[in-house]
Amino acid sequence: MEQSSFFEICGWLASITMILGYLPQAIYTIRTRDTKGIALPTFLMMGVGGACFMLQGISHQPEPLWALFITNLITTTCCIIIFGIKIYNDYIKKK
């Protein structure tokens, strides 16, 4: 196996495990709307970090790093949704 194939397989394996590790908690939070244990700054930073990784993945030359882009597209989307629920629960719903 050549080195580039090995690293591509590692990238996709990392992508799959990151998504599978993150989605259960995201789905639970989205379904229950329970955000008591979530720190707002953490999800803000995770969303910004994910967006930066998306930019890195899509702009990589000579070709995009699709595993990096897709992983962070999914996790950043979940972060945005959870961030919105957290803002609603902590600031809008309390009024």
Biopython code that builds the backbone (N, CA, C, O; Angstrom):
import numpy as np
from Bio.PDB.StructureBuilder import StructureBuilder

atoms = [
    (1, "MET", "N", (0.871, -1.176, 0.000)),
    (1, "MET", "CA", (0.000, 0.000, 0.000)),
    (1, "MET", "C", (0.913, 1.232, 0.000)),
    (1, "MET", "O", (1.835, 1.340, 0.808)),
    (2, "GLU", "N", (0.637, 2.141, -0.911)),
    (2, "GLU", "CA", (1.465, 3.338, -0.941)),
    (2, "GLU", "C", (1.064, 4.299, 0.171)),
    (2, "GLU", "O", (-0.039, 4.221, 0.712)),
    (3, "GLN", "N", (1.975, 5.202, 0.499)),
    (3, "GLN", "CA", (1.800, 6.081, 1.651)),
    (3, "GLN", "C", (0.560, 6.969, 1.532)),
    (3, "GLN", "O", (-0.140, 7.172, 2.524)),
    (4, "SER", "N", (0.271, 7.505, 0.335)),
    (4, "SER", "CA", (-0.888, 8.391, 0.195)),
    (4, "SER", "C", (-2.198, 7.639, 0.416)),
    (4, "SER", "O", (-3.141, 8.195, 0.978)),
    (5, "SER", "N", (-2.265, 6.387, -0.017)),
    (5, "SER", "CA", (-3.473, 5.588, 0.224)),
    (5, "SER", "C", (-3.663, 5.323, 1.712)),
    (5, "SER", "O", (-4.782, 5.367, 2.222)),
    (6, "PHE", "N", (-2.565, 5.049, 2.399)),
    (6, "PHE", "CA", (-2.624, 4.802, 3.837)),
    (6, "PHE", "C", (-3.180, 6.019, 4.563)),
    (6, "PHE", "O", (-4.050, 5.884, 5.423)),
    (7, "PHE", "N", (-2.680, 7.215, 4.222)),
    (7, "PHE", "CA", (-3.148, 8.434, 4.895)),
    (7, "PHE", "C", (-4.588, 8.771, 4.518)),
    (7, "PHE", "O", (-5.330, 9.321, 5.332)),
    (8, "GLU", "N", (-4.980, 8.449, 3.307)),
    (8, "GLU", "CA", (-6.375, 8.682, 2.913)),
    (8, "GLU", "C", (-7.306, 7.757, 3.695)),
    (8, "GLU", "O", (-8.365, 8.186, 4.152)),
    (9, "ILE", "N", (-6.921, 6.506, 3.848)),
    (9, "ILE", "CA", (-7.717, 5.561, 4.643)),
    (9, "ILE", "C", (-7.789, 6.030, 6.092)),
    (9, "ILE", "O", (-8.852, 5.968, 6.710)),
    (10, "CYS", "N", (-6.668, 6.499, 6.642)),
    (10, "CYS", "CA", (-6.661, 7.022, 8.014)),
    (10, "CYS", "C", (-7.584, 8.232, 8.137)),
    (10, "CYS", "O", (-8.278, 8.381, 9.143)),
    (11, "GLY", "N", (-7.598, 9.092, 7.130)),
    (11, "GLY", "CA", (-8.471, 10.268, 7.147)),
    (11, "GLY", "C", (-9.935, 9.885, 7.156)),
    (11, "GLY", "O", (-10.716, 10.446, 7.924)),
    (12, "TRP", "N", (-10.321, 8.931, 6.310)),
    (12, "TRP", "CA", (-11.721, 8.507, 6.276)),
    (12, "TRP", "C", (-12.111, 7.763, 7.547)),
    (12, "TRP", "O", (-13.234, 7.908, 8.031)),
    (13, "LEU", "N", (-11.190, 6.964, 8.093)),
    (13, "LEU", "CA", (-11.467, 6.267, 9.352)),
    (13, "LEU", "C", (-11.658, 7.282, 10.483)),
    (13, "LEU", "O", (-12.563, 7.137, 11.304)),
    (14, "ALA", "N", (-10.811, 8.297, 10.522)),
    (14, "ALA", "CA", (-10.966, 9.359, 11.522)),
    (14, "ALA", "C", (-12.302, 10.063, 11.335)),
    (14, "ALA", "O", (-12.986, 10.361, 12.315)),
    (15, "SER", "N", (-12.679, 10.331, 10.098)),
    (15, "SER", "CA", (-13.946, 10.993, 9.799)),
    (15, "SER", "C", (-15.127, 10.188, 10.330)),
    (15, "SER", "O", (-16.006, 10.727, 11.003)),
    (16, "ILE", "N", (-15.138, 8.914, 10.025)),
    (16, "ILE", "CA", (-16.245, 8.042, 10.446)),
    (16, "ILE", "C", (-16.321, 7.962, 11.968)),
    (16, "ILE", "O", (-17.405, 8.070, 12.542)),
    (17, "THR", "N", (-15.174, 7.773, 12.626)),
    (17, "THR", "CA", (-15.204, 7.647, 14.083)),
    (17, "THR", "C", (-15.575, 8.960, 14.770)),
    (17, "THR", "O", (-16.270, 8.948, 15.786)),
    (18, "MET", "N", (-15.125, 10.082, 14.232)),
    (18, "MET", "CA", (-15.493, 11.383, 14.809)),
    (18, "MET", "C", (-17.004, 11.618, 14.696)),
    (18, "MET", "O", (-17.644, 12.060, 15.650)),
    (19, "ILE", "N", (-17.557, 11.321, 13.532)),
    (19, "ILE", "CA", (-18.995, 11.513, 13.336)),
    (19, "ILE", "C", (-19.793, 10.573, 14.225)),
    (19, "ILE", "O", (-20.751, 10.997, 14.871)),
    (20, "LEU", "N", (-19.410, 9.297, 14.264)),
    (20, "LEU", "CA", (-20.129, 8.327, 15.087)),
    (20, "LEU", "C", (-19.986, 8.631, 16.579)),
    (20, "LEU", "O", (-20.886, 8.320, 17.358)),
    (21, "GLY", "N", (-18.882, 9.226, 16.979)),
    (21, "GLY", "CA", (-18.698, 9.607, 18.376)),
    (21, "GLY", "C", (-19.482, 10.855, 18.755)),
    (21, "GLY", "O", (-19.887, 11.010, 19.907)),
    (22, "TYR", "N", (-19.696, 11.741, 17.797)),
    (22, "TYR", "CA", (-20.337, 13.023, 18.068)),
    (22, "TYR", "C", (-21.853, 12.988, 17.884)),
    (22, "TYR", "O", (-22.586, 13.612, 18.651)),
    (23, "LEU", "N", (-22.319, 12.271, 16.884)),
    (23, "LEU", "CA", (-23.745, 12.292, 16.545)),
    (23, "LEU", "C", (-24.690, 11.834, 17.646)),
    (23, "LEU", "O", (-25.730, 12.468, 17.827)),
    (24, "PRO", "N", (-24.394, 10.765, 18.398)),
    (24, "PRO", "CA", (-25.362, 10.360, 19.432)),
    (24, "PRO", "C", (-25.679, 11.483, 20.432)),
    (24, "PRO", "O", (-26.839, 11.690, 20.788)),
    (25, "GLN", "N", (-24.644, 12.204, 20.881)),
    (25, "GLN", "CA", (-24.885, 13.303, 21.818)),
    (25, "GLN", "C", (-25.636, 14.437, 21.141)),
    (25, "GLN", "O", (-26.533, 15.033, 21.739)),
    (26, "ALA", "N", (-25.280, 14.739, 19.908)),
    (26, "ALA", "CA", (-25.963, 15.810, 19.175)),
    (26, "ALA", "C", (-27.431, 15.457, 18.958)),
    (26, "ALA", "O", (-28.306, 16.299, 19.162)),
    (27, "ILE", "N", (-27.705, 14.238, 18.551)),
    (27, "ILE", "CA", (-29.096, 13.805, 18.317)),
    (27, "ILE", "C", (-29.883, 13.861, 19.622)),
    (27, "ILE", "O", (-31.025, 14.319, 19.637)),
    (28, "TYR", "N", (-29.281, 13.398, 20.717)),
    (28, "TYR", "CA", (-29.957, 13.447, 22.012)),
    (28, "TYR", "C", (-30.302, 14.888, 22.390)),
    (28, "TYR", "O", (-31.423, 15.169, 22.813)),
    (29, "THR", "N", (-29.355, 15.785, 22.238)),
    (29, "THR", "CA", (-29.579, 17.185, 22.606)),
    (29, "THR", "C", (-30.639, 17.820, 21.724)),
    (29, "THR", "O", (-31.487, 18.569, 22.208)),
    (30, "ILE", "N", (-30.595, 17.525, 20.429)),
    (30, "ILE", "CA", (-31.582, 18.088, 19.500)),
    (30, "ILE", "C", (-32.978, 17.554, 19.809)),
    (30, "ILE", "O", (-33.948, 18.311, 19.770)),
    (31, "ARG", "N", (-33.092, 16.268, 20.115)),
    (31, "ARG", "CA", (-34.407, 15.672, 20.415)),
    (31, "ARG", "C", (-34.987, 16.150, 21.741)),
    (31, "ARG", "O", (-36.168, 16.488, 21.823)),
    (32, "THR", "N", (-34.152, 16.177, 22.779)),
    (32, "THR", "CA", (-34.666, 16.502, 24.112)),
    (32, "THR", "C", (-34.664, 17.993, 24.406)),
    (32, "THR", "O", (-35.379, 18.452, 25.297)),
    (33, "ARG", "N", (-33.874, 18.743, 23.673)),
    (33, "ARG", "CA", (-33.695, 20.188, 23.902)),
    (33, "ARG", "C", (-33.057, 20.467, 25.264)),
    (33, "ARG", "O", (-33.121, 21.591, 25.762)),
    (34, "ASP", "N", (-32.445, 19.450, 25.860)),
    (34, "ASP", "CA", (-31.793, 19.591, 27.161)),
    (34, "ASP", "C", (-30.370, 20.114, 26.956)),
    (34, "ASP", "O", (-29.499, 19.392, 26.470)),
    (35, "THR", "N", (-30.146, 21.366, 27.330)),
    (35, "THR", "CA", (-28.835, 21.986, 27.161)),
    (35, "THR", "C", (-28.236, 22.448, 28.486)),
    (35, "THR", "O", (-27.300, 23.249, 28.499)),
    (36, "LYS", "N", (-28.769, 21.948, 29.599)),
    (36, "LYS", "CA", (-28.286, 22.380, 30.914)),
    (36, "LYS", "C", (-26.800, 22.102, 31.103)),
    (36, "LYS", "O", (-26.089, 22.915, 31.693)),
    (37, "GLY", "N", (-26.328, 20.975, 30.614)),
    (37, "GLY", "CA", (-24.926, 20.593, 30.813)),
    (37, "GLY", "C", (-23.988, 21.083, 29.730)),
    (37, "GLY", "O", (-22.826, 20.678, 29.695)),
    (38, "ILE", "N", (-24.460, 21.941, 28.849)),
    (38, "ILE", "CA", (-23.645, 22.400, 27.728)),
    (38, "ILE", "C", (-23.110, 23.800, 28.009)),
    (38, "ILE", "O", (-23.858, 24.709, 28.368)),
    (39, "ALA", "N", (-21.810, 23.951, 27.839)),
    (39, "ALA", "CA", (-21.180, 25.262, 28.010)),
    (39, "ALA", "C", (-21.239, 26.000, 26.669)),
    (39, "ALA", "O", (-20.718, 25.512, 25.666)),
    (40, "LEU", "N", (-21.865, 27.156, 26.656)),
    (40, "LEU", "CA", (-22.033, 27.948, 25.436)),
    (40, "LEU", "C", (-20.700, 28.269, 24.751)),
    (40, "LEU", "O", (-20.597, 28.101, 23.535)),
    (41, "PRO", "N", (-19.674, 28.726, 25.484)),
    (41, "PRO", "CA", (-18.395, 29.025, 24.819)),
    (41, "PRO", "C", (-17.777, 27.798, 24.132)),
    (41, "PRO", "O", (-17.136, 27.924, 23.089)),
    (42, "THR", "N", (-17.974, 26.629, 24.717)),
    (42, "THR", "CA", (-17.430, 25.411, 24.128)),
    (42, "THR", "C", (-18.035, 25.160, 22.759)),
    (42, "THR", "O", (-17.308, 24.891, 21.802)),
    (43, "PHE", "N", (-19.349, 25.244, 22.652)),
    (43, "PHE", "CA", (-19.984, 24.981, 21.363)),
    (43, "PHE", "C", (-19.700, 26.085, 20.357)),
    (43, "PHE", "O", (-19.644, 25.830, 19.154)),
    (44, "LEU", "N", (-19.522, 27.295, 20.831)),
    (44, "LEU", "CA", (-19.140, 28.386, 19.941)),
    (44, "LEU", "C", (-17.755, 28.116, 19.354)),
    (44, "LEU", "O", (-17.554, 28.250, 18.147)),
    (45, "MET", "N", (-16.811, 27.739, 20.198)),
    (45, "MET", "CA", (-15.447, 27.456, 19.731)),
    (45, "MET", "C", (-15.407, 26.216, 18.837)),
    (45, "MET", "O", (-14.668, 26.189, 17.853)),
    (46, "MET", "N", (-16.189, 25.198, 19.167)),
    (46, "MET", "CA", (-16.230, 24.002, 18.324)),
    (46, "MET", "C", (-16.779, 24.333, 16.943)),
    (46, "MET", "O", (-16.282, 23.823, 15.939)),
    (47, "GLY", "N", (-17.791, 25.176, 16.886)),
    (47, "GLY", "CA", (-18.358, 25.583, 15.603)),
    (47, "GLY", "C", (-17.379, 26.383, 14.767)),
    (47, "GLY", "O", (-17.258, 26.158, 13.562)),
    (48, "VAL", "N", (-16.679, 27.314, 15.398)),
    (48, "VAL", "CA", (-15.681, 28.118, 14.680)),
    (48, "VAL", "C", (-14.530, 27.229, 14.205)),
    (48, "VAL", "O", (-14.073, 27.347, 13.068)),
    (49, "GLY", "N", (-14.073, 26.352, 15.074)),
    (49, "GLY", "CA", (-12.999, 25.423, 14.699)),
    (49, "GLY", "C", (-13.407, 24.526, 13.544)),
    (49, "GLY", "O", (-12.628, 24.308, 12.616)),
    (50, "GLY", "N", (-14.622, 24.005, 13.597)),
    (50, "GLY", "CA", (-15.122, 23.162, 12.514)),
    (50, "GLY", "C", (-15.213, 23.914, 11.197)),
    (50, "GLY", "O", (-14.873, 23.370, 10.146)),
    (51, "ALA", "N", (-15.671, 25.167, 11.247)),
    (51, "ALA", "CA", (-15.748, 25.979, 10.032)),
    (51, "ALA", "C", (-14.352, 26.215, 9.450)),
    (51, "ALA", "O", (-14.173, 26.184, 8.232)),
    (52, "CYS", "N", (-13.376, 26.448, 10.305)),
    (52, "CYS", "CA", (-11.997, 26.635, 9.829)),
    (52, "CYS", "C", (-11.449, 25.354, 9.202)),
    (52, "CYS", "O", (-10.774, 25.408, 8.174)),
    (53, "PHE", "N", (-11.733, 24.208, 9.811)),
    (53, "PHE", "CA", (-11.310, 22.934, 9.220)),
    (53, "PHE", "C", (-12.010, 22.687, 7.878)),
    (53, "PHE", "O", (-11.413, 22.122, 6.961)),
    (54, "MET", "N", (-13.272, 23.109, 7.764)),
    (54, "MET", "CA", (-13.963, 22.980, 6.478)),
    (54, "MET", "C", (-13.239, 23.784, 5.404)),
    (54, "MET", "O", (-13.022, 23.294, 4.296)),
    (55, "LEU", "N", (-12.867, 25.014, 5.733)),
    (55, "LEU", "CA", (-12.128, 25.856, 4.781)),
    (55, "LEU", "C", (-10.792, 25.230, 4.411)),
    (55, "LEU", "O", (-10.395, 25.244, 3.246)),
    (56, "GLN", "N", (-10.102, 24.684, 5.401)),
    (56, "GLN", "CA", (-8.824, 24.035, 5.128)),
    (56, "GLN", "C", (-9.013, 22.829, 4.208)),
    (56, "GLN", "O", (-8.261, 22.645, 3.251)),
    (57, "GLY", "N", (-10.012, 22.021, 4.502)),
    (57, "GLY", "CA", (-10.249, 20.821, 3.701)),
    (57, "GLY", "C", (-10.628, 21.130, 2.266)),
    (57, "GLY", "O", (-10.142, 20.475, 1.344)),
    (58, "ILE", "N", (-11.485, 22.113, 2.063)),
    (58, "ILE", "CA", (-11.976, 22.417, 0.712)),
    (58, "ILE", "C", (-10.933, 23.177, -0.112)),
    (58, "ILE", "O", (-10.936, 23.090, -1.340)),
    (59, "SER", "N", (-10.046, 23.917, 0.551)),
    (59, "SER", "CA", (-9.075, 24.717, -0.189)),
    (59, "SER", "C", (-7.715, 24.039, -0.325)),
    (59, "SER", "O", (-6.795, 24.612, -0.910)),
    (60, "HIS", "N", (-7.579, 22.833, 0.205)),
    (60, "HIS", "CA", (-6.299, 22.120, 0.130)),
    (60, "HIS", "C", (-5.924, 21.856, -1.328)),
    (60, "HIS", "O", (-6.770, 21.493, -2.145)),
    (61, "GLN", "N", (-4.652, 22.043, -1.636)),
    (61, "GLN", "CA", (-4.152, 21.812, -2.994)),
    (61, "GLN", "C", (-3.153, 20.662, -2.974)),
    (61, "GLN", "O", (-2.395, 20.562, -2.010)),
    (62, "PRO", "N", (-3.106, 19.808, -3.954)),
    (62, "PRO", "CA", (-3.702, 19.940, -5.275)),
    (62, "PRO", "C", (-5.161, 19.496, -5.352)),
    (62, "PRO", "O", (-5.834, 19.765, -6.347)),
    (63, "GLU", "N", (-5.654, 18.823, -4.320)),
    (63, "GLU", "CA", (-7.070, 18.456, -4.317)),
    (63, "GLU", "C", (-7.622, 18.580, -2.908)),
    (63, "GLU", "O", (-6.878, 18.472, -1.933)),
    (64, "PRO", "N", (-8.943, 18.809, -2.796)),
    (64, "PRO", "CA", (-9.553, 18.961, -1.463)),
    (64, "PRO", "C", (-9.393, 17.708, -0.606)),
    (64, "PRO", "O", (-9.316, 16.590, -1.117)),
    (65, "LEU", "N", (-9.347, 17.918, 0.689)),
    (65, "LEU", "CA", (-9.338, 16.818, 1.659)),
    (65, "LEU", "C", (-10.791, 16.574, 2.056)),
    (65, "LEU", "O", (-11.296, 17.177, 3.003)),
    (66, "TRP", "N", (-11.451, 15.690, 1.328)),
    (66, "TRP", "CA", (-12.888, 15.494, 1.501)),
    (66, "TRP", "C", (-13.257, 14.958, 2.865)),
    (66, "TRP", "O", (-14.280, 15.354, 3.423)),
    (67, "ALA", "N", (-12.445, 14.061, 3.420)),
    (67, "ALA", "CA", (-12.754, 13.518, 4.749)),
    (67, "ALA", "C", (-12.780, 14.637, 5.789)),
    (67, "ALA", "O", (-13.669, 14.679, 6.639)),
    (68, "LEU", "N", (-11.813, 15.533, 5.719)),
    (68, "LEU", "CA", (-11.759, 16.659, 6.650)),
    (68, "LEU", "C", (-12.957, 17.585, 6.463)),
    (68, "LEU", "O", (-13.567, 18.027, 7.437)),
    (69, "PHE", "N", (-13.288, 17.871, 5.219)),
    (69, "PHE", "CA", (-14.406, 18.770, 4.927)),
    (69, "PHE", "C", (-15.736, 18.173, 5.374)),
    (69, "PHE", "O", (-16.510, 18.838, 6.062)),
    (70, "ILE", "N", (-16.009, 16.936, 4.996)),
    (70, "ILE", "CA", (-17.307, 16.312, 5.294)),
    (70, "ILE", "C", (-17.503, 16.130, 6.799)),
    (70, "ILE", "O", (-18.582, 16.405, 7.325)),
    (71, "THR", "N", (-16.466, 15.669, 7.484)),
    (71, "THR", "CA", (-16.561, 15.500, 8.937)),
    (71, "THR", "C", (-16.946, 16.805, 9.611)),
    (71, "THR", "O", (-17.855, 16.846, 10.441)),
    (72, "ASN", "N", (-16.250, 17.862, 9.248)),
    (72, "ASN", "CA", (-16.489, 19.147, 9.900)),
    (72, "ASN", "C", (-17.753, 19.825, 9.410)),
    (72, "ASN", "O", (-18.313, 20.652, 10.130)),
    (73, "LEU", "N", (-18.219, 19.510, 8.223)),
    (73, "LEU", "CA", (-19.521, 19.999, 7.771)),
    (73, "LEU", "C", (-20.619, 19.428, 8.662)),
    (73, "LEU", "O", (-21.511, 20.155, 9.101)),
    (74, "ILE", "N", (-20.553, 18.139, 8.925)),
    (74, "ILE", "CA", (-21.570, 17.478, 9.753)),
    (74, "ILE", "C", (-21.496, 17.976, 11.200)),
    (74, "ILE", "O", (-22.517, 18.343, 11.782)),
    (75, "THR", "N", (-20.291, 17.988, 11.780)),
    (75, "THR", "CA", (-20.180, 18.390, 13.185)),
    (75, "THR", "C", (-20.456, 19.886, 13.371)),
    (75, "THR", "O", (-21.028, 20.280, 14.387)),
    (76, "THR", "N", (-20.062, 20.719, 12.411)),
    (76, "THR", "CA", (-20.343, 22.153, 12.521)),
    (76, "THR", "C", (-21.845, 22.422, 12.405)),
    (76, "THR", "O", (-22.378, 23.277, 13.113)),
    (77, "THR", "N", (-22.520, 21.707, 11.527)),
    (77, "THR", "CA", (-23.973, 21.854, 11.406)),
    (77, "THR", "C", (-24.649, 21.498, 12.731)),
    (77, "THR", "O", (-25.539, 22.214, 13.192)),
    (78, "CYS", "N", (-24.222, 20.390, 13.339)),
    (78, "CYS", "CA", (-24.778, 20.009, 14.649)),
    (78, "CYS", "C", (-24.471, 21.065, 15.699)),
    (78, "CYS", "O", (-25.329, 21.386, 16.521)),
    (79, "CYS", "N", (-23.257, 21.610, 15.683)),
    (79, "CYS", "CA", (-22.881, 22.658, 16.639)),
    (79, "CYS", "C", (-23.774, 23.878, 16.495)),
    (79, "CYS", "O", (-24.211, 24.453, 17.492)),
    (80, "ILE", "N", (-24.047, 24.276, 15.261)),
    (80, "ILE", "CA", (-24.896, 25.444, 15.015)),
    (80, "ILE", "C", (-26.302, 25.202, 15.548)),
    (80, "ILE", "O", (-26.887, 26.083, 16.177)),
    (81, "ILE", "N", (-26.845, 24.018, 15.302)),
    (81, "ILE", "CA", (-28.192, 23.691, 15.779)),
    (81, "ILE", "C", (-28.229, 23.693, 17.308)),
    (81, "ILE", "O", (-29.124, 24.282, 17.914)),
    (82, "ILE", "N", (-27.245, 23.027, 17.928)),
    (82, "ILE", "CA", (-27.205, 22.956, 19.393)),
    (82, "ILE", "C", (-26.964, 24.339, 19.989)),
    (82, "ILE", "O", (-27.556, 24.680, 21.013)),
    (83, "PHE", "N", (-26.107, 25.138, 19.363)),
    (83, "PHE", "CA", (-25.864, 26.509, 19.817)),
    (83, "PHE", "C", (-27.169, 27.310, 19.804)),
    (83, "PHE", "O", (-27.460, 28.055, 20.740)),
    (84, "GLY", "N", (-27.945, 27.147, 18.736)),
    (84, "GLY", "CA", (-29.237, 27.837, 18.644)),
    (84, "GLY", "C", (-30.197, 27.400, 19.733)),
    (84, "GLY", "O", (-30.881, 28.229, 20.333)),
    (85, "ILE", "N", (-30.252, 26.101, 19.991)),
    (85, "ILE", "CA", (-31.116, 25.586, 21.061)),
    (85, "ILE", "C", (-30.657, 26.127, 22.414)),
    (85, "ILE", "O", (-31.479, 26.512, 23.245)),
    (86, "LYS", "N", (-29.358, 26.153, 22.629)),
    (86, "LYS", "CA", (-28.799, 26.661, 23.890)),
    (86, "LYS", "C", (-29.141, 28.141, 24.077)),
    (86, "LYS", "O", (-29.542, 28.545, 25.169)),
    (87, "ILE", "N", (-28.990, 28.944, 23.041)),
    (87, "ILE", "CA", (-29.345, 30.372, 23.113)),
    (87, "ILE", "C", (-30.828, 30.521, 23.432)),
    (87, "ILE", "O", (-31.208, 31.327, 24.280)),
    (88, "TYR", "N", (-31.662, 29.741, 22.749)),
    (88, "TYR", "CA", (-33.109, 29.795, 22.986)),
    (88, "TYR", "C", (-33.424, 29.435, 24.438)),
    (88, "TYR", "O", (-34.161, 30.155, 25.111)),
    (89, "ASN", "N", (-32.867, 28.322, 24.919)),
    (89, "ASN", "CA", (-33.142, 27.864, 26.289)),
    (89, "ASN", "C", (-32.658, 28.859, 27.335)),
    (89, "ASN", "O", (-33.365, 29.128, 28.305)),
    (90, "ASP", "N", (-31.464, 29.404, 27.148)),
    (90, "ASP", "CA", (-30.854, 30.238, 28.186)),
    (90, "ASP", "C", (-31.303, 31.700, 28.151)),
    (90, "ASP", "O", (-31.333, 32.360, 29.190)),
    (91, "TYR", "N", (-31.648, 32.209, 26.976)),
    (91, "TYR", "CA", (-31.917, 33.647, 26.878)),
    (91, "TYR", "C", (-33.334, 33.992, 26.432)),
    (91, "TYR", "O", (-33.914, 34.949, 26.943)),
    (92, "ILE", "N", (-33.893, 33.259, 25.517)),
    (92, "ILE", "CA", (-35.221, 33.604, 24.987)),
    (92, "ILE", "C", (-36.324, 32.960, 25.815)),
    (92, "ILE", "O", (-37.303, 33.621, 26.162)),
    (93, "LYS", "N", (-36.180, 31.696, 26.131)),
    (93, "LYS", "CA", (-37.214, 30.956, 26.873)),
    (93, "LYS", "C", (-37.375, 31.475, 28.297)),
    (93, "LYS", "O", (-38.473, 31.425, 28.851)),
    (94, "LYS", "N", (-36.300, 31.969, 28.892)),
    (94, "LYS", "CA", (-36.344, 32.463, 30.280)),
    (94, "LYS", "C", (-37.115, 33.761, 30.419)),
    (94, "LYS", "O", (-37.566, 34.098, 31.513)),
    (95, "LYS", "N", (-37.272, 34.493, 29.331)),
    (95, "LYS", "CA", (-37.964, 35.805, 29.399)),
    (95, "LYS", "C", (-39.437, 35.653, 29.560)),
    (95, "LYS", "O", (-40.156, 36.649, 29.633)),
]
sb = StructureBuilder()
sb.init_structure("model")
sb.init_model(0)
sb.init_chain("A")
sb.init_seg("    ")
for serial, (resi, resn, name, xyz) in enumerate(atoms, 1):
    if name == "N":
        sb.init_residue(resn, " ", resi, " ")
    sb.init_atom(name, np.array(xyz, "f"), 0.0, 1.0, " ", f" {name:<3s}", serial, name[0])
structure = sb.get_structure()
